[in-house]
Amino acid sequence: MATPPRLLPGPKAKALIERDSAVISPSYTRGYPLVMARGDGAQVWDIDGNRFVDFTTGIAVTATGHAHPQVVQAIQEQAARFIHMSGTDFYYETQVEMAERLASVAPFSGDAMVFFGNSGAEAIEAGVKLARYHTGRSRFIAFLHAFHGRTLGALSFTASKYVQRQGFFPLVPGVTHVPYPDGYRPVLNDAGFADYGARVVDYIEHEIFKTIVPPGEVAAVLVESIQGEGGYIVPPDGFFPALRELCDRHGILLIVDEVQAGMGRTGKWWGIDHWDAEPDIVCSAKGIASGMPLGAIIARREIMQDWQPGAHASTFGGNPVSCAAGIATFDLLKNGLIDNAAQMGDYMLGKLREMQERHPAIGDVRGKGLMIGVDFVQDRESRVHHAALRDAVVDHAFDENLLLLGCGTSTMRMIPPLNVDQETIDEALLIFERAIARAEEDLL
């Protein structure tokens, strides 16, 4: 297959990237040279006027698509009233209204309370601090391949790629990592996927708790409902109920990281809603305000009401403009977008599984709703990851005006906005399949 001439980036994009390299931190991980000028729904245009289909949504952030008119209107109206008044010291209506909405969909029985921050990492930090404060305990269980953020506290729980930790030791002590039940990753999974989740929980109970971590010192287990950066890994159905029972036996809190999987992304309000298990604390961000910086933890009232004034705070957390965007986003999700995510997710999973039959490089297709991972392998029998092929697909797709992002070792994440339609999915998957064919021809 002949490789088309590379037309991207255009001249304006090249000039901007040169300016960027002089003043912006090199720690950012830019995958390819997109310089965005504007967006509309699932489409973006770069500064040279090139149109792209966006299946990245700002890393699962713009849940309602780019520049949704109801979100834009809410931002404009609130900004015209006032842009900032710290919720740490004063009161304002949008913060209360957003908290009431989040509490109304908390994935646990009983009353809920909310603390606001600005990001996923801040939500993790707040959840961990609350668990320590409430339990009086100092140790935690986390999972291999997890990503919870890059601030030093959150980074102590992150175990996705060593480069994220390299050069930053010592981290916060007391975090023990165990395997996350991944039915596709063959390591430790010789008993079959169905009971792998229970085996992981047994491993915590009978190995970790009997050798290196006294359970009475563990404040909480922190876990993603579906692993995000680790490869869009969906756990087996028995995992979360068994983990909940383990926590109950030892008086341990269950903190669920819903930063990437929550707010309707999986076709339900929360990823954990797909399983019969209630967490004690939920960490949310990303899609919560469809592009505005906002993060939150939602906790059982009996846990959060322990906090005394000054125990934790955030100058900008729950910013009135961000909360206005969050209210508009919440209402759009409640009034149809979550249902659309479930329906379009089923449609896209079906189309991708048909595509898998045509392409030996696709080892697995998995996901819930519009949180879908496509894993690339050298061959399906051995399941050996093929990261170079995945990366080639990303580049080829960009050449044909489709924006994608990888995750894990060799997984492509498919995360369009939750209001995506079938026509846009078909357009994106047509480009995606051409990109796969080009990569297979070069690398298989």
C-alpha positions, 0 to 999 in steps of 0.5 A: 500500500503506497504511503500518501505524502505527509501534509501535516503539520502545516506551516502555521502549526510548524511555526507555533511548535517551534515557539512552544519548544522555547518556552514550554516544559519538555515534560509534556508528552505530545504524541503528534503535531496537532495545533488546535484552533477551534472545536465543535462536537467531535470535530476540531480544526488546526491553525492551518484549517485542517479538519480532524475527527477527535476521538481523544476528547482531551483525554476523556474530558470534553464529555459533551463535545467541544464547545457545546452551546449549553456549556458555553452559555453557562460559562458565559453567564456565570463569568459575567456575574463573577469569575471567582470567590473562594469556596474555602472561605465563602458561599455561592450557589453554583458550588452548592448546586453542583454538589447536590447533583453529584450527591444525588448520583453517588454510587452508594446508599445513604447520604453523600457529601462533596469536596471540590478540587481542580483535577483528578490528582487533587481528587486522589489527594483529597480522597487519600487524606480523608481516608487517613483522617477518618480511619486513623490508619496510614497504609494503603493498597493500590494496583499495578498498572494504575494511574492516579496522577503525578503530584507526589501523593497521587504518584505514590499510588500510580504504577503505570510507567516507571518514567512517571516515577523516575527521579522523584523518590522518596514518595509517600510511604505505606503504599503496597501495589498488587496485581489488577485482574486483567484477563488479557494479560497472561501473567498470573492468570492460568486459572481463567479470567472468571475467577482471576478477580477473586484470586487477586483478592485472595492474594491480598488476604492470604499473602499481603496481609499475612506477610508485609501489611497488617490489615489493621493499619490499612486505611483504604484500598484505592482502585480504578473501576476500569484501568485507564492509562494501564490499558483500558482494562475491564476487571472480571465481574467477581472482583469488586464484590470480593474486594468490597467484602475484604474491606468490610472484614478489616474495616478498610475504606474502598476508594474508587478512582472514577476520574476517567471512567466516571460521569457517563463515560461507560454508559452509566454514571460511574464505572463501578455501577457495572458491578454490585459493590458500593465504594466509600469514596469516589474520586471524579474529574475529567468529564465532570465539567466538559473541559473546565478544570474541576475535580471532586470527591464524593464520600459517605456523609458519616466519613466526610463529616469527620473533617474539621474546618481547615483539615483540607481546602482548595482556593480554586476548587469548585470555582463558580465558572467551572461549577456552572459548566459542571451543572450544564454538563451534568444536566446534559448527561442526565437528559440523554447523553449517558444513554447515547454513550451506552448505545453508541458504545455497543455499536462501536464495540460491534464494529470493532469486533468485526474489524478484529476478524479482518486484522491479525494485529488486533488482539483484543477489543474491550470496554464499557460504553464509550471507554473502549480499548483496542489492543495490538499484538504480534500474534493472537495466540501468544498475546505478545504486545506490539507497541510499535504497531499501535504507535504507527496506527496513531501516526497513520490516523493523524495523517488522515485526520483522525485524532487517537491516543494510546494507553497501556503497553499497546492499546488504543483508546477510543473515547469520542464525546458522549454525544457522538453519532453513528455517522461520525463513528463510521467515519472514524472507524473507516480511517482507523481501519486504513491506518491499521492496514498500513501499519500491518503492511509495514510491521507484520 
